[in-house]
Amino acid sequence: MKRDPRFDVLFEPVKIGPVTAPNRFFQVPHCNGMGHQYPSSMAEMRGVKAEGGWGVVNTEECEISHTSELSGAIESRLWDDDDIPVLRKMVDKIHAHGGLAGIEPAHLGAGAANNYSREVPMGPAARPIDLLEPVHARRMDKSDIKAFRKMHVDAAVRSKKAGFDIVYVYAGHDMTTLMHFLQSDRNDRTDEYGGSLENRVRLLREVIEDTKEAIGDTCAVAVRLAVDEMRGKSGISSDGEGREIVEMLAELPDLWDVNVSGWENDSATSRFSDEGFQTDYIRFVKQVTTKPVVGVGRFTSPDAMVSLIKNGVLDLIGAARPSIADPFLPKKIDEGRVEDIRECIGCNICVTGDFLSHPMRCTQNPTMGEEWRRGWHPERIAPKSADESFLIVGGGPSGLEAARALGQRGYDVTLAERSDTLGGRVQIESQLPGLNQWRRVADYRTYQISQMANVATYLNSSLSVDQVLEFEADHIVLATGSDWDTTGIGRNNRRAITGFNSDTVMSVDAICAGATPVGPVVIFDDDYYYMAGVLAEKLRNEGHEVTYVTPAADVSHWTHNTMEQTRIQARLMEIGVRIIPLHNLATIHADSVDLVCMYTDRIQRIQCGTLIPVAMRNPRQTLFAELQGRAKSVTLIGDCNAPGTIAAAVYAGHRFARELGEEAVEGVPFRRELPALSLD
C-alpha cells in the first residue's frame, strides 16, 4: 500500500547541524538493561529500530568516566578508548539501514554511588547522593570543573571515533551533574558557577561550546534539557527558569531535546498520563530557537505526530517506549499500514529492566531483548515447517499471541474462547481504573488474526475434553489462564489463613466481574504489583470504606520498578483509603480480621465485612489433566502454566509459536555474551 499523503511531512529530511536526519522519527536515548554487559544485544536492538525506519537512533545514557558510574544499573560506557569498539558495533548496525546514530554521554555526579570504581562522587555542592546509600558527594572545586569539562571533550572525541553522528550534552531527568548545577536547590555555590541563573548555566554553556569546538565540524551537538521539574516555582519550570535557560542558549546547540523531569514524570505510565501530556510544557521552545526541536509524549498516533509538526511544536517526533513496542512504527506509516502498529500501552514493564539490571522486555513486543540472543525479529518469523493444525483454547494475551504468530507462519489455527470477547485478563483488567490503554494488547492481536484466512476464531466456546479431541488438531495449546486464590497463601503465608472459608472472603475475580462487597472492605496485598492498588481505587470510588493491608513497607511495592508507586500511594491516600503497611493477615473472623505486625508479632483486629486477598493465582489446568494420555500433543502456555505478568503471557505465546518445529536444544537455548578471560 502507498503512504497516506497526509503523513508525508513525517518523512521529510531534517538538517541537524552538519548532518541530516532522513525523516522526522527520532528514537531518543533510553535505558534498556543491556549496555556494557550485553553489547551485542544492545547493538542488534538499536539496529532493528533503524531497519524499522527510525531516522535517528540513540544510545542510552553513556557513562563518560569511572568517577561517575551507576553499578549495578547496566548503562553504556565510554570511559576510555577500549569502549569504542563496543559502541562502533551499534553505530554500524544503524548506519547499515541509513539512520543517524546518536550518543548521550552522561556524568551523573550525585546521582551515582560509584560502587564499582569506589571513587567519591562529586557535584556542585557537598550533599548526600540521590540514591538510598550511605554515600555523600563532595563539592567540585575549580580543578574538578576543569577535569569535568575535559571528560566531556574526551567523550565527544571518542564518540566521533566510534562513528556517531549526534553527540548529546545531557542536562535532564534530575540525574546529571549538568542538571544539578542548574538547580538552585542543589547548587548553593557562591562562585561564578552558582547564585544567579546565568552563573548556574555557565558550566552547561561551557560544555556545549567545548563539545562543538571538538567535534562540531562533522557531528551535530544536541542538548537534552528538562525544561520543567513539575515542582512549580520551587524548581525549574517551563514558564520560569526552564524557558530562560533555553533563551540563554537558544542558538548554541544544533538540536534541542526537551522534556520534563524527573524520569518518573518524563516516562509516566498511561495510568497517570495521556499521550502527548508533555506538549504544554515544551511548546515554547520552538518560539525561542531556530534550531530543530525534538520532544516525547508516548506518541503512537500518526495524526497527532503530524499535528505537532504542522502546529510548530516539534521538528522531530521523539520516542522511547513507542519505539520499543514497535520498532517498525515509521515503516508501517510509510507503507500505509497504520493499522498494523503495535501501540505502546504505557505500562513501563520496559523500565523495569533498568531498575532490575536485566535486558528489557515489552508487553506488546515479545521480541524486544531477543533480537541478538535468540535471533527473533519483530516483523519476520520462519514459515511453517510442516502441514499441521492447531487448536488453541483460551483467547487471552498468551493464546492471542500464539494464534497470531502461528498464523503468521502459515499454520491452520482454531482459537476457541469461552467468553463473548477476546482478550482474557486484558479485557477484564483494562476496565479497571487507569488501565484502559492495556486493551491495546488484545486489540492489536485481534485485528491481526482477523486478517488471516488460516486463523478461525470461535467465541462462547467452552470446550469439554471430548469436544477438544473432536477437532483432531495436530497440536492442542491450552491458554486457559488462572484464577485468583482466596486462601491467603502467597509470598508470606505458606498455609491457608485461619478462617479462610468464612463468607467474609471474596475473590479478585468476583470483584472484577462486578460483584458488590459488603463493607468495610479489607484488601490484603501479598502480590505487590498493580492489582491491589487498582481494586482499592475502584472500590473506594464506588463509595466503600477500604483498608489496604500489606506485609510490604508501602502499597503496590513492585511498582517502584515501573516508577509509579508514589503516584499510586498518593492517589489512595487522597481518596481516603486507609493503609496499613508491614502487617500480615493472621485470622479471618465473621466481621473482622486479625493482622500481625511483621516485626513485633503484635496482633491488631480491624473491622471487615469483605476480605479480598490479592496474593497468588491458581493456574487452570483441569483440561490439561483430562487430556493427558488422550491427546498426542498438548501444551500449557501463559498463566495456566505459571501465572505472571501480561508481558510474560504474551512472551510465552510467542515463544511457543516461534520455537515450534525447531530442533531441541540441550543446555542454554540462547546465545550468551561472555567476558574475555584475563589471568593478568
N, C-alpha and C positions, 0 to 999 in steps of 0.2 A: 504494500500500500504506500501511497505517497503521503508526505508530511502535510498536515493541515497548514495552509498558508498563514493562518493567524499566529502560528508558533515560529514563523521564520526568524523573528527578531532574536530568538534564543540561540540561533546558530550563526549569528554574526560574529566575526573575529573581534577581539578587543585588545588594543595595544596597551601593554603594561611596561612602561619604561622602554628598555631596549629589546623586549621580547613581545610576542603576540600570542594570546590565547586563541585557539581555533574556534571556540564558541564561548558561551556565557555560563557554562556549567563548571562549577568550582568546588572541588572537594576540599573543604577547609581542613586544617590539621585536626586530627582526632586520635585519641589513645586507642589501643587495640590489644594490649596484653601480650604482644609479640616482641617488638622492639629488638634490643640487642641479644636477647636469649633465643629468639626464633626468627632470625633474619630472613631465611628463605620463605617462611610463611608470610612474613610481613611484605616482602618484595612481590610475591605472587599475588597476594590480596590486592595490593595497590595497582599492579599491572592489569588485573582483571577489570578494575574500575576504568582505567584508561581505555581498555578494549571496549568497555561499555559506553564510551563516549564522553566521559568527564574530561573536559579540556584542560583542566589543571588538577593535579593530584598531589597532595602534600603529605609529608610525614606527620607523625605525632610530635609532641614537644621532644626536642632532642637535646639532651644534656651536653653542655659545652665544656664542662670541667669537672674533675674529681672533687672540686671544692663545693659542688652542688649536685648531689646525686640522691635519687629517691628510692633506694632499695627499701623493701622488696617490690615496689611497683616496677613494672618492666617497661621502660621507655627506650627510645633510641639514644645512642651515644655518639658524640663526636669529640672525644677528649683529646685525641691526637691523630696523627696520620694513619695509625693502624686501623681506625674505624672507617676510613674512606672506602675500602673495597666492599664492605657490607652495604653501605648506602648507595654506592655506584650500581650495585646489583638491582636495587629498586629503581633507580633512575633509568637504567637501560630498559627495564620492563615497561616503564611509562613511555619513554621515547619510541619504543617499537610500535606503539599504537598512535603516535602523533600527538601525544599530550605533553604539556609542560610539567616539569617536576619541581615541587616546592619543598623547602625545609624550614622548620621552625626551631632555630637554636634557642635554648632556654637556660637561664640561670635562675634557680628557684630560691636562692638565698635563705630567708627564714621560713620558706615553705618546704625545706628538706632537712632531714636529720643527719645525713651523711653517715649512715650506719656501716656502710661498706668501707668508705675511704677513711673514716674516723677523723676527718678534718672538721674544725669548728665552723659551723655555719656563720655567715655574715650578712648584714643588711644595713639599712640606713640608720638603725638605732639598735641599742642593746636590749633585746626583748626575748621572751620565750618564743620558740618556734611555733608555727601554727598547729603542728601535729600533737597528738596526745603522747608526748615523750618528754622525759626529764632532761631536755636539751635547751640551751639558750644560744641565740645568735649574738655575735659580737658586733659592735659598731664599726663600720668601714671607715678607715682613715683615707687620706689623700693617696697614699701609695696603693691601698686596696682598690680605690676607684680607678686609678691608672691601670692597674693589673686587670680589673674588670673590663675596661674598655678594650684592652689588648685581647682578652679572651674572646670577645665578640668578633674582633677583626680576624683573629686566627681561625675561628669557626667559619666565618664568611669565606675566607680564602680556601679552607678545606672543602667547604660546600661547593665552591666553584670547581675545584679539582675533581670532585665527585660527579660533576656534570649538572648540578642543579641550575634551573633557570630562574627561580624566585627564591630569595632568602629573606626570612622574616626578622623583624625586631619585635620581640614579644613582650607586651605590657598589658596583660589581661588576666582574667579569671582569678584575681586576688591571690596569685600564687607565684609571681616572679619578682625578682629584685627590682626591675624597672617599674613594675606596678607599685611596689612598696614605696619607692622613692616619690611617686606621685601622690600618695595618700597622706593627708595631713595628720591623720590619727596614728600613723606608723612612723612618719618622718618628723622627728622633733629636733632636727639639726638646726644649728644657728649659723652655719657657714653658707657659702654660695650654693649649696645643694639642698638647702632647707628653708623653711619660712614661707615666703611668697610662692604663689603658684609658678611664677616664672623661674624661680630657683629650683623648685621641685621637678620641673620639666627639663632642667638643664641636662641631666645625665641622659635622658631619653633622646634629646636633641643631639647630644654628642655622639651617642652610639649610632644613630641613624646616619649622621654625617660621616663618621668613621667607616661605616659599612659601605656607604655609597662610594667613598673615595677608594676603598679597597677593591670592590668588585663591580661597581655600578656601570662600568663600560659595557659589560656583557650580561650581567644578571640584574633582574628587577629587585628592588628592595621594598618589601611590604612591611607595614606596621599593623600589628594586631593590638587593638586598644579596647578596653572595656569602658564605654562612654557613660555607663550608669551602673552603680553598685546596688541599686534597688534599696537604698537606705535614705532616700530623700536628701535634704540639705546637709545631713551629717556625713555624707560621703560624696564621692564623685557622682555627678548627676548630669543627665543629658541637657538639662536646662540651666546648668551651672558650670562647674569646672570641667565636666566632660566636653562640653561644647568649646570652652575656652582653650582646652588643650589642642583640639583639632584646629581651631583657628590659628593658634600659635605656630603649628607645624604643617599647615594645610598643604603646601606645595612641595614639602621636603621629600616624602617617600614617593614611590611610584604607584603604590596601591594602599588603600585603607581597608582593612578587615576589621569591622566594628561589631561589637556585641555588648551584652550586659554581663555583669559579674555577680557572684562567683559562678563556678561551674554548675552548681545546683540550680542556678537561675537560667544560665545560658542553655542548659540541656534539661530544662524542666520536663517532667513527664506529661503525657496527654491527660492524665488525671487532674492536673492542676494548671494546664496551659493549652491554648488553642494554637493551631497553625498560624504562623506569622505574628505571634504575640510580641516579638521584639521590634516590630516595624516602627511603632510610635517613638521608641527610644532612639533609633538610629536614623530616622528620616531626615534630620537636619544636616547630616554630614555632606551630602551632595550639594547643599546650598552654600557651603563654605570652602569647597575644594573643587578643582578641575580634574583631579586625579580619579581613576576608577575606584569604585566602592563595591565591596562585597559584604553581604550580611547573611545571617541564617535565621531560621524560624520553623524548622521541621517542614520545609516546603515539599509537598508532593503533588500539588495541583498545577499543571502547566498553565492554566488560565491565570492563576494567582501569580505565577512567575512572570508572565507577560505583562500583567498589570504593574508589577513592581518596576519593571524596566521602563515601560511607557509613561509611567507617572513620575519618573525621575527619582525613585527611591534608591535603586541599586543599578549597577552596571553588570554585575555578575551574581548569579544565584548560588549562594553558598549552601553547602550541605555536609553534614557528617552522617547522622543517623539515616536519612533517606538514601544516601549512597551505600550504606551498609545493607539496608533492606532490599535495595535493588541497584546493584552496580551497573545495570544496563538501562536505567531510567532515561538518560539522554537519548540513547539509540532507539528506544521504543517510541519516544516522542517523534524523533526524526523519521522513523519508518511508519508513522501513522498507526501505532499500536498502543495508544494511551491506555486502553482498557486492560492491557497486559502488565501494567506497572504493579509491582508488589509494594504497596504503600506502607511506610513505617507506621507502627501503631503507637509509638511513643512510650513503650513500656520500660525502656532503659535496661533491658537484660544485657545489651551490648556493653553498657558501662560497667557492669559487674566484673567483666574480665579484667579491667584495670584495678579495681579495688581488691579482687581476689587473686591477682597475679597469675592469670592464665589466659591463653588466647581467647579473644572474644567470640561470642556467638550471637545469633539473632533469631528472634521468634519467627519472623517472616521468611528469612533466608537461611535454610538449614545448611547451605554450603559455605557460609561465612566461617573462616578459620580453617577450612578443609581444602582450600584451593591447592596448596602445595602438598600437605602431608598425605591426603587421600586422593588428590588429583581430581576433586569434584569441581565442576564448572556450574555457575548459577543458571546458565541457559542451555547447556548441552548435556546430553546423557546418552549412554550407549543404546543402540536399538536392541530389541528383544533378541534373546539368544535361543529361543525355542517357541513353537506354537503351543502356548499354554494359556489356560484360562484361570481367572482369579475371582473368588468371592470374598469381598471384604464386608465384615459385619461390624457396623458402627461408623457413623458419619461425623465423628468429632475431628479434632485437628490432626490426629495421627492417621485415622482412616482416610480423611480427605487428601492428605499429602501423599499417602501411599497410592491412592487411586489416581491422583494427578500425575505422579511420577511414572507409575506403571503404564498409564495411558499414553504418556509422552514417549515411552519406549516402544509402544505399539502393541502391548498385550490387550487381550479382551478382558474387561473388568466389569464385574457387577458389584455395586455398592448398595448395601441394604441398611437402612436407618430406621430404628423403631419409632421415632417421633415423626412429627409432620414437618420438621425443619432440619436442614443440615447445619452442623456446627458443634453439636455436643456441648461440652462445657463452655466453649467460646460463646455459643449462642446464649447460654444461661448467664455467664459471668458478665457479658457485655451489657446486660441490663442493670447491673449494679452501679451505684454512684461513681461517676468519673471514668468508667471503663468502656464507654460506648465505642471508642476507637478500636478496641480489641476485636470487634466484629469483623474488621478487615481481614483477619486471618482466615475466617470462613468464606467471606465474600470473594476473595481472590481465587481460592481453590474451587469454590462452587462454580464461578464463571468459567474457569479454565476447563473443568471437566464437562461443562455444558457444551463446549465447542468440540468435544471429542466423540466421534461416532462409535468408537470402540469402548466407551465407558457408559454403562447404563446405571441409572440411579432409581432406587425404589424407596419411597418414604412410607411411614406407618407399617413397617415390615419387621415385626418382632419374630425372629425365626426360631423354631424348635430344632432339635438335633436332626430329626428326620427331614425337615424342610431344608436344612443346610446341606445334607447329604444328597438330596434330590437334585441339587444343582449340578452335581457331578463335576465340580470345578477341580482343576488340577491342583490348585493351592487354595486353602482356606486361611484367611487372615482375620484374626479377631482383634478388633479395636473397640472393645465394649466398655472401656472406661473404668471408673471406680466410684465408690460411694464413701461419703464422709462417715467415719466411725462415731459412735455415740458413747463409748465406754470410758473415754478419758485416757485410754492408752496412747502413748506418744513418746516424745523425747524424754520427758521427766518421769513418766509413770509406766512401769513395765507390766502392771496388772490393772484390771478394771477398777475404777474408783468405787469405793463402798457406796452402795445405794444407786448404782447407775441404772437399774431397772425402774427407777422412780418415774412416774408420769411427768415429773418436772423436766425431763430431758427432751430436747428437740434437736433434730439434726440440721446441719448446714443445708443439706439438700432440700429439706422441707421448707426452710426459710426462703431459699432461692425460688422454690416453686410457688411461693405466695402464702404459706401458712402464717397464721397470726398467733404470736406467742402471748402468753399471759404474763403480765408484768408483776414485779420488776424483773427485767431480763439481765442475766449474767452471761457474758461471753468469755469463755476460757480459751486463751490463745497459747497453744503449745506448738504452733506451726511457724509463726514469726514472719510470714510473708504478708500478703495484702488482704487475705480473706477476712480475718477477724476485724480488721480496721474498716473495711467497706461494709460489713454487716452491722457493725456498731453505728456507723454513719446512717445506713439505711433505716435501721430500727429507731434510732433517735429522731430522725427526720419524720418518721411516722408517728411520733408522739410518745414512744415508750421510754420509760426510765431504764437506762442502760448502765451497767457496770462492766468495765473491761478489766479482766484479771489475766496476768501473765507471769510466768516464772522469770521472764527476761527483765532487764532494767528499764525498758521503755516499750511502747507499742510498736507492733509490726517491725520487730528489731532488724530482720534481714534487709529491710528496705533502706538501711543506711547505704547498702551497696547499689541501690538504684537512685540514691540521692533525693529521696522523698520522705524519709522518716520524720524529719522535723515538721514538714507540712502536714503529714498525716496526724501526728500527735497534736499539733496546734489546732487543726480542724476539729478533732474530737473534743478537745478542751473548750473550744469556742462554742460548740453546740450543746455542751452540758453533759458529756459522757463522763462518768466517774471512772477514774483509772487507778487500779491497784497493782503496781508492778511488784516483782520479786516475791510473788506468792504462788504456791501450787494449790491444786484442788485436792482436798482431803476426803470429804464426805458429802454426799448429797442427801438432803432431807426433803420432806414433803413441801416445805415452804421456805427453805433456806439451804445454804451450802457452807461448809467449813473450809476455810483457807488456812494454809500453813506457810509461815514465813520461811523463805529459802535459807536463811542464816540462823535463826534462833529456834525454829520449830514451834514458835508461838502460834496458837490457833486463834483465829477470829471468825465469828459467824456473821454472815450478811444475809439479808432477805433475798429470796429468789423465787419468782413464780415460774420462770422458764430458764433452764440452763442450756446453752448452746456450746458444746465442746468443738473447738477448732484445733484438732490435734493431729490425727492421721487419717488416711483414706485406705479403704479396703478394695483391692483390685477385684473386678468382676470376672471370675474365672470358672463359673459353673458350666458354661457352654464348652469351654476348653476341656474340662474334666470329662464331660459326657462324650466328647468327640475322640478321646484317647482310645486308640485301638480300632477305631471305626473309619477314620479319615487317613489317607496316605500322607497328607501334608497339611499341618495346621500350625500356625504361628501366632503368638501373642505379641502385640506391639503397643507402645504408648502406655497409658495409665493402667490398663488391665494387666500389663506385665510388671510395671513398677511406677506407681503414681509419682508425678513430678511436676515441673513447670510446663506451661504450654509450649515453650521453646523445645523442651525435651521431648514432648509428644510429637511435634512436627518433625524433629530430627529423627526420631525412631521410625516414623512412617517413611521418610525419605531414604534413610539408610537401608531399610528392608528392600525398597524398590531398586535402589542403586546397586546393591550388592547381589541381587538375585542373579543366579547363573554364573557368578564368579567362582573361581577355584577357591576352596577353603584355604585359609592362611594359618600356618602354625606360628604361634608367638604373636608378637606385636603386629596388629593389622594396618599400621600406617608408618610412614617414614618419620624418623626422628632426627633432630638436629643435635649432634653430639659434639661437644667441645674437643678441640685437638688436645691430646695428652702431652703435657710438658713435665719432664722429670728434672728440670733445672732447679 
